[in-house]
Amino acid sequence: MIRKSIITIICSFSVLLTGFSQANDSIDGQQLLNDPKSFLESISNSSHQLNYEGVFVVQHDTKMLASKIVHCSNGKGTTKINTLDGLPREIISTDEVVKSFFPAFHSIRLEQGQVRRLFPNLITEPVDNYLKNYNLRYIGDDRVATRSCHVVEFLPKDNLRYPHVFCVDNTSNLVLRSSTLGTNGEPLLTSFFTEIKLEKNVPNNALSPSYKDTKNWQVENVSLENQNKTNTNLIIGKLPPGFERISEFTRNSPHNKGIMIHQMYSDGLSSFSVFVEESAPGSKTKQLIVSKMLQNSLSFYSAQVDNHIITVVGDLPLNSVKQIVSSVSFSRSSNQ
């Protein structure tokens, strides 16, 4: 039976529209979307090429978590994030490596390869995939952390993903606020700056780990490179348009002594994970179905397919993750 341990593997992402002023459409705002591709490319470039530091908040339901962020465009695009609430956590991220420190547990987690994006680095090139799956709409101007910004909505072209809303700085094109909206337009997850400074220079020590003596800490090294590409012979018959597999790796199953395959898919804004593990030997359960909405924008659905348990967790509507699991099959060679 699927336990909560799979859920704890997932890390979440993204963000909300909080009471922006719906002023009359400004000419400048409308002109941004005359060339949406260039607009998206400018957002991607700003998150990599600018030096900045500030404080941002992630909000979902009634919970809020504040973090301090420092970013330096030093060739590697290094970002350092420290949580200001709850248990301390420090994240140091480059383009290919995310290093997370958990001092309360004396542990370090290394993620290498295709790594997850962190606010405000939410748009990456190439940007064509965004335009294939979302319509962009300018809906007004607002202010975030004292800076003026244009509010742009990403409307999905199908019902398989959520709408997103970005508030983009007028001068730098940095994302100041990002939101994931539910199917009825309700905010599911929001990230926004409360303080932001664009800096000319960031000292190197501002990006160094705060924890120096970690030689006795436990290190979990997770390589997200594609491994054993024909691992499972998994076939997703109804993969939502625009989603591509960005990584596949294996880990020990939290439910038995076997191996669990973890595949990650993304369309640029939304993402989901597929977990594949063999059902317990001698199990009399022919079909097991578990589905629910998790906190923030995550949906969870699990079912037995042949002799495997398939679980999908992602920031997608529940009907979308159900479709993914229901369309899974395996080629014959996977059972040989």
C-alpha positions, 0 to 999 in steps of 0.5 A: 500500500502506498504510504506517505513516504513517497510524498515526502520525496517531492519538493514543491514550487511556484506562486499567487496573484494578491490583489493587484490593481486592475488599472486600465491596460497601459500601452507599455504593458500591452506592447510587451506581448506584441513579441511574447517570445522576446518577452519570455526570453528577457525574463529568463535572461534577467533571472540569470544575468542580474545580481540581486538580494532580498527576502521572498515569501512562499504562501499556500493555504494559511502557511507562509515561509520567508527566505533570504535570497542572494543571486550572483551572475558569476558564470555559474549563476549561483543562488543562495537561499536561507529559510527565515522561519521554521527549521533552518535550511540553506540551499546553494544552487548553480545551473547543474547542482543544488546543495541543501543543508539541513543543520537540525539533522546534520545532513546534506542533499546533493541534486545533480543534473537536471535540477528543479527551478527555484523562485524567481528563476521560473522561465528557462530557454528555449521558451517556445514550449510555453507559447505552445501550451499557454496563451499570455494575457496582460491584465494590469500593473501592480507594485511588489516590494516597492517596485512597479511590475506588469501582471501577465497571466499564463492561460493553459490551452487545455484543462490538464494544467493550472493557470499561472500569473507573473508580476514582472518588474518594469525595468529589469524583467525579473519575476517579483511575484509568481502564482499558481491558480486553481481551476476556479481562479483561487490561489494555490501557491504564491511566491513574492518578494517583500524586499529586493535590491538589484546589486552591481556586485555580490561578494563571494562570501555572500554565496559561501556555505554558512556551515563549515564543519560538515565532515560528519554530516550524512550526505545524500547524493542524487544524480538526476541524469537519465540512467538506464533509459529502457529501465522500465519500458514504461509507456504513458499513452496520454502524456499531456501535450508539451510535457517532456521527460527531463530525468530518470533515476532509481532509489530504494523503495520505501515500501519494500526491498526492491527498487523504485524508478522515479521519472520527472516530466515538465512543460516548463511551468508545471511538472510531475513525477512518476514513481514505479515499483513492483507490487509486493510478492504474493499480494492479493490486491489486483487493483489499488487506487489512492487519490487526493489533493495535497497541500498547495498545488500538488495532486496525488494518484496511485494505482496498480498496473499489471504487477507494478504500483504507479504513483504520480505526484505533480502540480497539476489538476487531479483529473490530469494525474488520473489520466496519466496513471490510467494510460500507463502500460508496459512493453512486453520486454519489461515483464520478461 
